[in-house]
Amino acid sequence: MNVGFDGIIFGLQRLGGISTYAWELLRRAADDDGVALTLGLPAALSSNRAAALAALAVTQARESLPVGLSRYLPHRLRQPVSHSTYYRSPLGGGKSVITAYDFVYERYRSGLARTVHSTQKRRACQAADIILCISENTRQDLLAACPAISPDRARVTPLAADTTAFYLPEGRRNDLQDHVVFVGQRAGYKRFDLAIAAVARSGLCLAIVGPDLTPDEQAILAAALPHRHRHLGRVTDPELRDIYAGAFAFLYPSDYEGFGLPILEAQACGCPAVVANRSSFPEVGGTAALYAAEQSAEAYATQLLSLADSATRAAVISAGLANAARFNWDRTYALTRAAWGDLA
């Protein structure tokens, strides 16, 4: 089976959920004797996996145009089946697979950025023979946004935690036992404001993993959590594993995500997850996460404080480990390969 894999995402993301997804598929396809893969890459890579990509035993083709331009153009892979990692259709036709991740732009962006992104996404998905959605929630968003797409063309291929990086290590390796962890970007719909208020109400401390704090964030934290917050910066996966394993809980109050991979990563490390009861989170966290009754500081604080009971905490950790194990990249690849095979 000859497949063209459009790796445009490796020129758009240094690291992140989409590039992790693309990498997990790629490395399995490279070891698959039944797949002859041609990997299309942008002229310049921003990915932290540049060396690993170069070492893959697959045919590779580089684009010549700058990624800032080529990202909006059709890809030129001419295999019978192609799969784009970020909303590009094949030039000249051919069977195509597109992955749909979320509808953040449609919900939270405005102006030209929203128009350009949404138009490209809609056209690519409508032209694709199969659209792979990373959650059922994203699939429903897709069908609502693009009613011309037949439901049988949209399939769910969930993400997974990397179990070589995220697992329960032996013993605690930090002093975060009374800290609630917030990971990633913090603006707008991520609801960092809600995390601060919830932790302040709970009496616990807040550990922040991600970009540098803005002056406004520093001022808010100093007022709401004086001497009860720590900014840990950007960390490696092994460092994040140890943070999760040693922390009191992981807090995920986001209003919306396409999947919610940090939930699984935290659970895989034995960290109780307290999350929003919305978007894709119930299908990811299953019955193992603790869900806030509403998007309020009180609701999150209530769930956080329930973990002070040792029996409750042990049960949530055990359920989380089992839940994280429900998802694995081999299954994601098998579902993706089946989609390629249906078009070959």
C-alpha positions as CSV (number, residue, x, y, z in Angstrom):
1,M,0.0,0.0,0.0
2,N,1.5,3.3,-1.2
3,V,0.8,6.2,1.1
4,G,1.9,9.9,1.0
5,F,2.1,11.4,4.4
6,D,2.0,15.2,4.5
7,G,4.2,16.3,7.4
8,I,3.5,20.0,7.2
9,I,2.9,20.1,11.0
10,F,6.6,19.6,11.6
11,G,7.2,23.0,10.1
12,L,4.4,24.6,12.2
13,Q,4.9,23.1,15.6
14,R,8.1,22.7,17.6
15,L,6.3,20.4,20.0
16,G,2.6,19.7,20.9
17,G,-0.2,17.3,20.6
18,I,-0.6,17.4,16.8
19,S,3.1,16.8,16.1
20,T,3.1,14.0,18.7
21,Y,0.2,12.4,17.0
22,A,1.9,12.7,13.6
23,W,5.1,11.2,14.9
24,E,3.4,8.3,16.5
25,L,1.7,7.4,13.3
26,L,4.9,7.9,11.2
27,R,7.2,5.8,13.3
28,R,4.8,2.9,13.2
29,A,4.2,3.2,9.4
30,A,8.0,3.2,8.9
31,D,8.2,-0.2,10.6
32,D,5.1,-1.6,8.7
33,D,6.2,-3.9,5.9
34,G,2.7,-3.5,4.3
35,V,3.0,0.3,3.9
36,A,5.4,2.1,1.4
37,L,5.4,5.6,2.9
38,T,6.5,8.8,1.3
39,L,6.9,11.5,3.8
40,G,6.5,15.1,2.6
41,L,8.2,17.7,4.7
42,P,8.2,21.5,4.6
43,A,11.3,23.4,3.5
44,A,12.3,24.2,7.1
45,L,11.5,22.2,10.2
46,S,10.6,23.8,13.5
47,S,10.0,20.4,15.2
48,N,12.1,19.2,18.1
49,R,12.0,15.8,16.3
50,A,14.0,17.0,13.2
51,A,16.8,14.5,13.8
52,A,14.4,11.6,14.4
53,L,12.5,12.5,11.2
54,A,15.7,12.5,9.2
55,A,16.5,9.0,10.5
56,L,13.2,7.4,9.5
57,A,13.6,4.6,6.9
58,V,11.0,6.1,4.5
59,T,11.2,8.0,1.2
60,Q,11.2,11.7,2.0
61,A,10.4,14.7,-0.2
62,R,11.1,18.4,0.7
63,E,9.0,21.3,-0.4
64,S,10.8,24.4,-1.7
65,L,8.4,27.2,-0.7
66,P,8.6,28.7,2.8
67,V,6.2,27.0,5.3
68,G,4.4,30.3,5.9
69,L,3.2,30.1,2.3
70,S,3.1,26.3,1.6
71,R,0.9,25.6,4.6
72,Y,-2.0,27.2,2.7
73,L,-1.4,25.4,-0.6
74,P,-2.2,21.8,-1.7
75,H,0.6,19.3,-1.1
76,R,2.3,17.6,-4.0
77,L,2.5,14.0,-2.9
78,R,1.3,11.8,-5.8
79,Q,0.7,8.5,-4.0
80,P,-2.7,6.8,-4.6
81,V,-3.6,7.7,-1.0
82,S,-2.4,10.7,1.0
83,H,-2.9,11.8,4.6
84,S,-2.4,15.4,5.6
85,T,-1.5,16.4,9.1
86,Y,-2.9,19.9,8.8
87,Y,-5.8,20.5,6.4
88,R,-4.1,20.3,3.0
89,S,-5.6,18.5,0.0
90,P,-3.5,16.7,-2.7
91,L,-2.7,18.8,-5.8
92,G,-4.4,17.1,-8.8
93,G,-6.7,14.9,-6.8
94,G,-6.3,11.4,-5.5
95,K,-7.8,9.7,-2.5
96,S,-7.1,11.7,0.7
97,V,-7.4,11.4,4.4
98,I,-7.5,14.5,6.7
99,T,-7.3,14.6,10.5
100,A,-9.6,17.0,12.3
101,Y,-8.3,18.0,15.7
102,D,-10.6,20.6,17.2
103,F,-12.7,23.7,16.4
104,V,-10.9,26.2,18.6
105,Y,-10.6,28.8,15.8
106,E,-14.3,28.6,15.1
107,R,-15.2,29.0,18.8
108,Y,-12.6,31.5,20.1
109,R,-10.9,33.3,17.3
110,S,-12.2,36.2,15.1
111,G,-11.2,38.3,12.1
112,L,-8.9,37.2,9.3
113,A,-7.2,34.4,11.3
114,R,-10.5,32.7,11.9
115,T,-11.7,33.2,8.3
116,V,-8.5,31.8,6.7
117,H,-8.1,28.8,9.0
118,S,-11.8,27.8,9.0
119,T,-12.0,28.1,5.2
120,Q,-9.0,26.0,4.6
121,K,-10.2,23.4,7.2
122,R,-13.7,23.2,5.7
123,R,-12.5,22.9,2.1
124,A,-9.9,20.2,3.0
125,C,-12.4,18.2,5.1
126,Q,-15.2,18.4,2.4
127,A,-12.7,17.2,-0.3
128,A,-11.3,14.3,1.8
129,D,-12.6,10.8,1.4
130,I,-12.1,10.1,5.1
131,I,-11.8,12.5,8.0
132,L,-10.2,11.1,11.1
133,C,-11.3,12.9,14.3
134,I,-9.4,12.6,17.5
135,S,-12.5,12.4,19.6
136,E,-16.2,11.8,19.2
137,N,-16.7,15.4,20.4
138,T,-14.6,16.7,17.5
139,R,-16.5,14.5,15.1
140,Q,-19.7,16.0,16.2
141,D,-18.2,19.5,15.9
142,L,-17.1,18.6,12.4
143,L,-20.5,17.3,11.3
144,A,-22.2,20.4,12.8
145,A,-19.7,22.8,11.0
146,C,-19.8,20.9,7.7
147,P,-23.3,19.5,7.2
148,A,-22.4,18.4,3.7
149,I,-20.1,15.8,5.0
150,S,-21.7,12.4,5.3
151,P,-21.3,10.9,8.9
152,D,-19.8,7.7,7.5
153,R,-16.8,9.6,6.2
154,A,-15.9,10.8,9.7
155,R,-14.2,8.3,12.0
156,V,-12.8,8.5,15.5
157,T,-9.1,7.7,16.1
158,P,-8.3,8.7,19.7
159,L,-5.0,9.8,20.9
160,A,-3.0,8.1,23.7
161,A,-0.3,8.9,26.3
162,D,3.2,7.8,25.5
163,T,3.8,5.1,28.0
164,T,7.6,5.2,27.5
165,A,7.5,8.7,28.9
166,F,4.5,8.8,31.1
167,Y,4.2,6.1,33.8
168,L,4.1,5.8,37.5
169,P,7.8,6.0,38.8
170,E,8.9,4.5,42.0
171,G,8.6,6.9,44.9
172,R,8.0,10.6,45.0
173,R,10.8,12.7,43.5
174,N,9.8,16.3,44.4
175,D,8.2,18.4,47.1
176,L,4.9,19.0,45.3
177,Q,2.7,16.9,47.6
178,D,0.5,19.9,48.4
179,H,0.6,21.4,44.9
180,V,-2.1,21.3,42.1
181,V,-0.5,21.2,38.7
182,F,-1.6,23.4,35.7
183,V,0.0,22.5,32.4
184,G,0.3,24.3,29.1
185,Q,-1.0,27.5,27.6
186,R,-3.1,29.8,29.9
187,A,-5.0,32.3,27.8
188,G,-8.7,32.6,27.4
189,Y,-10.6,29.4,27.1
190,K,-7.8,27.5,29.0
191,R,-9.3,29.1,32.2
192,F,-6.1,29.7,34.1
193,D,-8.2,32.3,36.0
194,L,-10.5,29.5,37.2
195,A,-7.5,27.4,38.3
196,I,-6.1,30.2,40.4
197,A,-9.4,30.8,42.1
198,A,-10.1,27.1,42.7
199,V,-6.6,26.5,44.3
200,A,-7.0,29.7,46.4
201,R,-10.3,28.4,47.7
202,S,-8.9,24.9,48.4
203,G,-6.0,26.1,50.6
204,L,-3.6,24.1,48.4
205,C,-0.7,25.4,46.3
206,L,-0.4,25.8,42.5
207,A,2.5,24.5,40.3
208,I,2.5,26.0,36.9
209,V,4.2,24.3,33.9
210,G,4.5,26.2,30.7
211,P,5.6,29.6,29.2
212,D,6.9,32.5,31.3
213,L,4.3,34.2,33.4
214,T,3.1,37.6,32.1
215,P,3.3,40.6,34.4
216,D,-0.5,40.5,34.7
217,E,-0.4,36.8,35.7
218,Q,2.4,37.5,38.2
219,A,0.3,40.3,39.8
220,I,-2.9,38.1,40.0
221,L,-0.9,35.2,41.5
222,A,0.7,37.4,44.1
223,A,-2.6,38.7,45.2
224,A,-4.6,35.4,45.1
225,L,-1.9,32.9,46.1
226,P,0.8,34.7,48.0
227,H,3.7,32.3,48.7
228,R,1.5,29.5,47.4
229,H,2.5,29.3,43.7
230,R,5.5,28.1,41.8
231,H,6.3,28.5,38.1
232,L,8.2,25.5,36.9
233,G,8.7,26.7,33.3
234,R,8.9,24.5,30.3
235,V,9.9,21.0,31.2
236,T,10.9,17.8,29.4
237,D,8.6,14.7,29.4
238,P,10.7,13.0,32.1
239,E,10.5,16.1,34.3
240,L,6.7,16.4,33.7
241,R,6.3,12.7,34.6
242,D,8.0,13.3,38.0
243,I,5.9,16.5,38.5
244,Y,2.7,14.6,37.9
245,A,3.8,11.6,40.1
246,G,4.6,13.8,43.0
247,A,1.8,16.3,42.9
248,F,-1.5,16.4,44.8
249,A,-3.6,16.6,41.7
250,F,-3.8,17.8,38.1
251,L,-6.3,20.5,37.3
252,Y,-7.8,20.9,33.8
253,P,-10.6,23.5,33.8
254,S,-10.4,24.3,30.0
255,D,-13.7,25.2,28.4
256,Y,-12.9,23.3,25.3
257,E,-10.3,20.9,23.7
258,G,-10.3,18.6,20.8
259,F,-9.1,15.7,23.0
260,G,-7.4,16.5,26.3
261,L,-4.2,14.4,26.2
262,P,-2.8,15.9,29.5
263,I,-5.6,14.0,31.3
264,L,-4.2,10.7,30.2
265,E,-0.6,11.7,30.8
266,A,-1.4,12.7,34.3
267,Q,-3.4,9.6,35.0
268,A,-0.7,7.4,33.6
269,C,1.7,8.9,36.2
270,G,-0.6,8.3,39.1
271,C,-1.8,11.8,39.4
272,P,-5.5,12.4,40.1
273,A,-7.2,14.5,37.4
274,V,-9.8,17.1,38.3
275,V,-11.3,18.3,35.0
276,A,-14.2,20.2,33.4
277,N,-17.3,18.2,32.7
278,R,-17.6,19.3,29.1
279,S,-16.1,19.0,25.6
280,S,-14.3,15.7,25.0
281,F,-13.2,15.3,28.6
282,P,-15.7,12.7,29.7
283,E,-14.8,10.4,26.8
284,V,-11.1,10.8,27.7
285,G,-11.2,10.8,31.5
286,G,-13.9,8.1,31.6
287,T,-15.1,7.3,35.2
288,A,-11.6,7.8,36.5
289,A,-11.5,11.6,36.5
290,L,-13.2,13.9,39.0
291,Y,-15.5,16.3,37.2
292,A,-16.4,19.8,38.4
293,A,-20.2,20.1,38.6
294,E,-19.9,23.5,36.9
295,Q,-17.3,26.0,35.7
296,S,-16.8,27.6,39.1
297,A,-14.0,27.9,41.6
298,E,-16.2,26.3,44.3
299,A,-16.9,23.2,42.1
300,Y,-13.3,22.6,41.4
301,A,-12.2,23.2,45.0
302,T,-14.8,20.7,46.2
303,Q,-13.3,18.0,44.0
304,L,-9.8,18.9,44.9
305,L,-10.5,18.7,48.6
306,S,-12.2,15.3,48.2
307,L,-8.8,13.9,47.4
308,A,-7.6,14.6,51.0
309,D,-9.4,11.4,52.0
310,S,-6.8,8.6,51.5
311,A,-9.3,6.0,50.4
312,T,-10.8,8.3,47.8
313,R,-7.4,9.3,46.6
314,A,-6.2,5.7,46.2
315,A,-9.3,4.8,44.3
316,V,-9.0,7.7,41.9
317,I,-5.3,7.0,41.2
318,S,-6.0,3.3,40.6
319,A,-8.9,4.1,38.3
320,G,-6.8,6.7,36.4
321,L,-4.0,4.2,35.7
322,A,-6.5,1.7,34.3
323,N,-8.2,4.4,32.2
324,A,-4.9,5.7,30.7
325,A,-4.2,2.1,29.7
326,R,-7.4,2.0,27.6
327,F,-5.8,4.3,25.0
328,N,-2.7,3.3,23.1
329,W,-0.9,4.5,19.9
330,D,-0.9,1.0,18.4
331,R,-4.7,1.1,18.2
332,T,-4.6,4.6,16.9
333,Y,-2.3,3.5,14.1
334,A,-4.3,0.4,13.4
335,L,-7.5,2.5,12.9
336,T,-5.5,4.9,10.7
337,R,-4.0,2.2,8.6
338,A,-7.5,0.7,8.1
339,A,-8.6,4.1,6.7
340,W,-5.7,4.1,4.3
341,G,-6.4,0.5,3.3
342,D,-10.1,1.3,2.6
343,L,-8.9,3.9,0.0
344,A,-6.0,2.0,-1.5
